[in-house]
Amino acid sequence: MSARSLLSPAVRYHLSKNALDAASVSGTGPKGRILKGDVLQFLSGGKAAPSQTVQSVAGVPVQKAVRPSKPSKQTIEIPKPVFKDIPLTGMRRTIARRLTESKSTIPHSYLSVDCPMDRILQLRQKLKGEGRPVSVNDFIVEAVAGALVRVPEVNVRYENESIVSLDSADVGVAVATDTGLIVPIVFAAQRKSVFQISETVKTLAGKARDRTLQPHEFQGGSISVSNLGMFGISNFTAIINPPQASILAVGGTQLRPNIDADGGAQSVVTMTYCYDARAITEDAAGTFLNILRHNLEVPTLILREL
């Protein structure tokens, strides 16, 4: 057996791995034996490799192994979110504290009612044509005041673990400002006409947005009215503004089938009454909503003022 055929496992490995014929590599070992360094020297010399199919030292054809190409590494850059911290204003900090306290300590209960608004909308259009414009919300505030007078059990506040009954129907109206939501009060709303309520709300809303409201103008009342109808909201629930005992969440006007009008449609507003179950019973809340609905469906009191 020739020295050339006495190949070590390492030499055989490198020959097979690189598809080399042992005859093409010059051996420097004893009697011309091919060493591992000879194969590596041959490879580093840049000499051309033999054909794909070569004769192995054992006389068995060896197919050159084709290495799979490695996928190119592409760096995918994930854009970092762009944001900034906006510090709370003093008003927003107060609102956050009060609402958190309200939601976590007051047992909120909810009742909803669909109020037909066709007559109110017709009346509003009539007044607008006469140059006496008022908003739908003005009518709602007046209807709420009338219902409070009829159901004194809901015209209450909850303070110091006691129920405080109020003689006057003082109704808060939620106003959105750049610094947060504030609720100025229409005091003695039961003694005001819808036009007086409209003027009062406009004045208070202007002061709220100009940040000139005085504390006595937004402290008090037993109920607030929050209206999101102008934003296309159909219905929602609201958080009670303590120590008030309730808040009325007013949605937008929607057309609904009227089964009493031979398949005609009627304008309906969904109102959700959110009340403090410690101060107001479910029966009193239901009675209040029924009277409120009647006040809007048959605005007799409002018509008497005109």
C-alpha positions in Angstrom: 0.0 0.0 0.0 1.5 3.4 -1.0 1.9 6.2 1.5 -0.4 8.3 -0.6 -3.3 5.9 0.2 -2.6 6.2 3.9 -4.7 9.2 4.6 -5.7 10.3 8.1 -9.4 10.9 8.9 -8.7 14.7 9.0 -7.2 14.6 5.5 -10.1 12.5 4.2 -12.6 15.0 5.7 -11.0 18.0 4.1 -10.7 16.3 0.7 -14.3 15.2 0.8 -15.5 18.5 2.1 -13.9 20.4 -0.7 -14.4 17.8 -3.4 -10.7 17.3 -4.0 -8.9 14.4 -5.5 -6.0 13.2 -3.4 -3.9 13.0 -6.6 -4.0 16.7 -7.0 -2.4 17.5 -3.7 1.3 17.1 -3.1 2.2 15.3 0.1 5.0 16.4 2.3 4.9 13.6 4.8 7.1 10.5 4.9 7.1 8.7 1.6 4.9 11.5 0.1 2.1 11.0 2.5 -0.5 13.7 2.4 -0.9 15.6 5.6 -3.7 17.9 6.8 -1.5 20.9 6.3 -0.9 19.9 2.7 -4.6 20.0 2.0 -5.0 23.4 3.8 -2.0 24.8 1.9 -3.5 23.6 -1.3 -6.8 25.3 -0.5 -5.1 28.5 0.6 -3.1 28.6 -2.7 -6.2 29.5 -4.6 -5.9 26.6 -7.0 -9.0 25.6 -9.0 -11.0 22.8 -7.5 -11.7 19.7 -9.6 -15.0 18.9 -11.2 -18.3 18.3 -9.3 -17.8 14.5 -9.4 -14.4 13.3 -8.3 -12.8 10.0 -7.5 -12.3 9.5 -3.8 -9.3 7.8 -2.4 -11.3 4.7 -2.0 -12.3 4.7 -5.6 -15.9 5.8 -4.9 -17.3 8.8 -6.8 -18.0 11.7 -4.5 -20.5 14.3 -5.4 -19.4 17.8 -4.5 -21.6 19.1 -1.7 -23.4 22.3 -2.7 -23.7 24.6 0.2 -27.1 26.3 0.4 -26.8 30.0 0.0 -27.4 31.9 3.2 -30.2 34.4 3.1 -29.0 37.9 3.1 -29.3 39.7 6.4 -31.5 42.7 6.1 -31.9 45.1 9.0 -35.5 46.0 9.5 -35.8 49.3 11.3 -38.9 49.6 13.5 -39.9 53.2 13.8 -39.9 54.4 17.4 -43.2 55.9 18.6 -43.3 59.6 18.8 -44.9 61.0 21.9 -44.6 63.7 24.5 -45.6 64.0 28.1 -48.3 66.6 28.7 -48.4 67.8 32.3 -51.8 68.1 33.9 -53.2 71.5 34.5 -54.5 72.3 38.0 -58.0 71.8 36.8 -57.4 68.5 35.1 -55.6 67.2 38.2 -58.6 68.2 40.3 -61.0 66.6 37.8 -59.0 63.4 37.8 -59.0 63.2 41.6 -62.7 63.9 41.9 -63.8 61.5 39.2 -61.6 58.7 40.5 -63.0 59.3 44.0 -66.6 59.4 42.6 -66.3 56.2 40.6 -64.5 54.3 43.3 -66.7 55.4 46.3 -70.2 56.1 44.9 -72.5 53.2 44.0 -73.6 54.3 40.6 -76.9 53.0 39.3 -78.4 53.6 35.8 -81.8 53.9 34.2 -82.4 54.8 30.5 -85.4 56.2 28.7 -86.1 57.1 25.1 -87.7 60.6 24.9 -89.7 61.6 21.8 -88.5 65.0 20.7 -90.7 65.8 17.7 -92.6 68.6 19.4 -89.5 70.1 21.0 -87.8 70.1 17.6 -90.8 71.7 15.9 -91.0 74.3 18.6 -87.3 75.1 18.3 -87.6 75.6 14.6 -90.6 77.9 15.1 -88.7 80.0 17.7 -85.7 80.1 15.4 -87.9 81.5 12.6 -89.1 84.2 15.0 -85.5 85.2 15.8 -85.6 83.6 19.3 -83.1 80.7 19.0 -82.7 78.3 21.8 -80.9 74.9 21.9 -82.3 71.5 22.5 -80.2 71.4 25.7 -82.0 74.5 27.0 -85.3 72.7 26.7 -83.8 69.6 28.4 -82.6 71.7 31.3 -86.0 73.2 31.8 -87.7 69.8 31.6 -85.2 68.5 34.2 -86.0 71.4 36.6 -89.7 70.7 36.3 -89.2 67.0 37.0 -87.0 67.8 40.1 -89.9 69.9 41.5 -92.3 67.0 40.9 -90.0 64.4 42.4 -88.2 66.1 45.4 -86.8 62.7 46.4 -84.2 63.0 43.6 -83.5 66.7 44.2 -80.8 65.8 46.8 -77.1 65.8 47.5 -75.1 63.2 49.5 -72.8 64.9 52.0 -71.1 63.6 55.2 -73.0 60.3 55.0 -76.3 62.2 55.0 -78.9 63.0 52.3 -79.4 66.7 51.9 -82.8 67.7 50.3 -82.8 70.9 48.3 -85.7 73.3 47.8 -84.5 74.8 44.6 -84.0 73.0 41.3 -80.3 73.9 40.7 -79.1 72.2 37.5 -75.5 71.9 36.4 -74.6 72.0 32.7 -71.4 70.3 31.6 -69.1 72.6 29.5 -66.0 71.5 27.7 -63.0 73.8 27.9 -59.4 73.7 26.8 -58.4 72.8 30.4 -61.1 70.3 31.1 -64.7 69.8 31.8 -66.5 72.2 34.2 -70.1 72.2 35.4 -71.5 75.7 36.0 -74.9 75.8 37.8 -78.2 77.2 36.5 -79.7 78.2 39.9 -83.5 78.1 40.5 -84.0 76.8 37.0 -87.6 76.0 37.9 -88.3 79.7 38.0 -86.7 80.5 34.7 -88.2 80.4 31.2 -86.4 78.5 28.5 -85.1 81.8 27.1 -83.7 82.8 30.5 -82.1 79.4 30.8 -80.6 79.8 27.4 -79.1 83.2 28.2 -77.8 81.9 31.6 -76.1 78.9 30.0 -74.5 81.0 27.3 -73.1 83.4 29.9 -71.8 80.6 32.1 -70.3 78.7 29.2 -68.5 81.9 28.0 -67.1 82.4 31.5 -66.0 78.8 31.7 -64.1 79.0 28.4 -62.5 82.4 29.5 -61.6 80.9 32.9 -63.5 83.6 34.7 -66.0 81.5 36.5 -66.3 82.2 40.2 -66.5 79.3 42.7 -70.1 80.0 43.6 -71.1 79.7 39.9 -70.0 76.0 39.7 -70.5 74.8 43.3 -73.9 73.4 44.3 -76.8 71.7 42.6 -78.2 68.2 42.8 -77.9 67.1 39.2 -75.8 67.8 36.1 -76.8 67.5 32.4 -74.1 66.2 30.1 -75.0 66.3 26.4 -72.9 64.6 23.7 -75.6 64.6 21.1 -73.7 67.1 19.0 -70.9 64.6 18.6 -73.2 61.9 17.1 -73.2 59.9 20.4 -76.4 57.8 20.6 -76.1 57.0 24.4 -73.6 56.8 27.2 -73.2 56.8 30.9 -71.6 59.5 33.0 -69.8 59.8 36.3 -71.6 61.6 39.1 -70.1 64.9 40.2 -70.1 64.8 44.0 -71.7 65.9 46.2 -74.4 65.9 43.6 -76.4 62.7 43.7 -77.1 62.3 39.9 -76.2 63.2 36.4 -78.2 62.9 33.2 -76.3 61.7 30.1 -78.0 62.9 26.9 -77.4 61.3 23.5 -78.1 62.6 20.0 -81.4 62.7 18.2 -82.2 59.5 16.2 -85.1 58.6 13.9 -87.0 55.5 15.2 -90.1 53.8 13.8 -93.3 55.0 15.4 -95.7 52.1 15.8 -98.5 54.5 16.8 -98.2 56.5 13.6 -98.8 53.8 10.9 -95.1 53.1 10.4 -93.9 56.7 10.4 -90.7 57.8 12.1 -90.2 59.9 15.2 -87.2 61.7 16.6 -86.0 60.1 19.8 -83.2 61.0 22.3 -81.9 58.3 24.7 -81.2 59.7 28.2 -79.4 57.7 30.9 -80.0 58.7 34.4 -76.9 57.9 36.6 -77.7 58.2 40.3 -76.2 57.6 43.7 -78.0 54.5 45.1 -77.2 55.7 48.6 -79.3 58.8 48.2 -81.9 57.9 45.5 -84.1 54.9 45.3 -84.8 53.0 42.1 -88.5 53.9 42.3 -87.8 57.6 42.7 -85.3 57.5 39.8 -87.9 55.8 37.6 -90.6 58.3 38.4 -88.2 61.2 37.7 -87.4 59.7 34.2 -91.1 59.2 33.4 -91.9 62.8 34.3 -88.9 64.1 32.4 -90.0 62.1 29.3 -93.5 63.5 29.6 -92.2 67.1 29.9 -90.3 66.7 26.6 -93.0 64.8 24.8 -95.8 67.2 25.8 -94.1 70.5 26.5 -97.1 72.1 28.1 -95.2 74.2 30.6 -92.9 75.5 27.8 -95.8 76.4 25.6 -97.4 78.4 28.4 -94.3 80.6 28.4 -94.5 81.6 24.8 
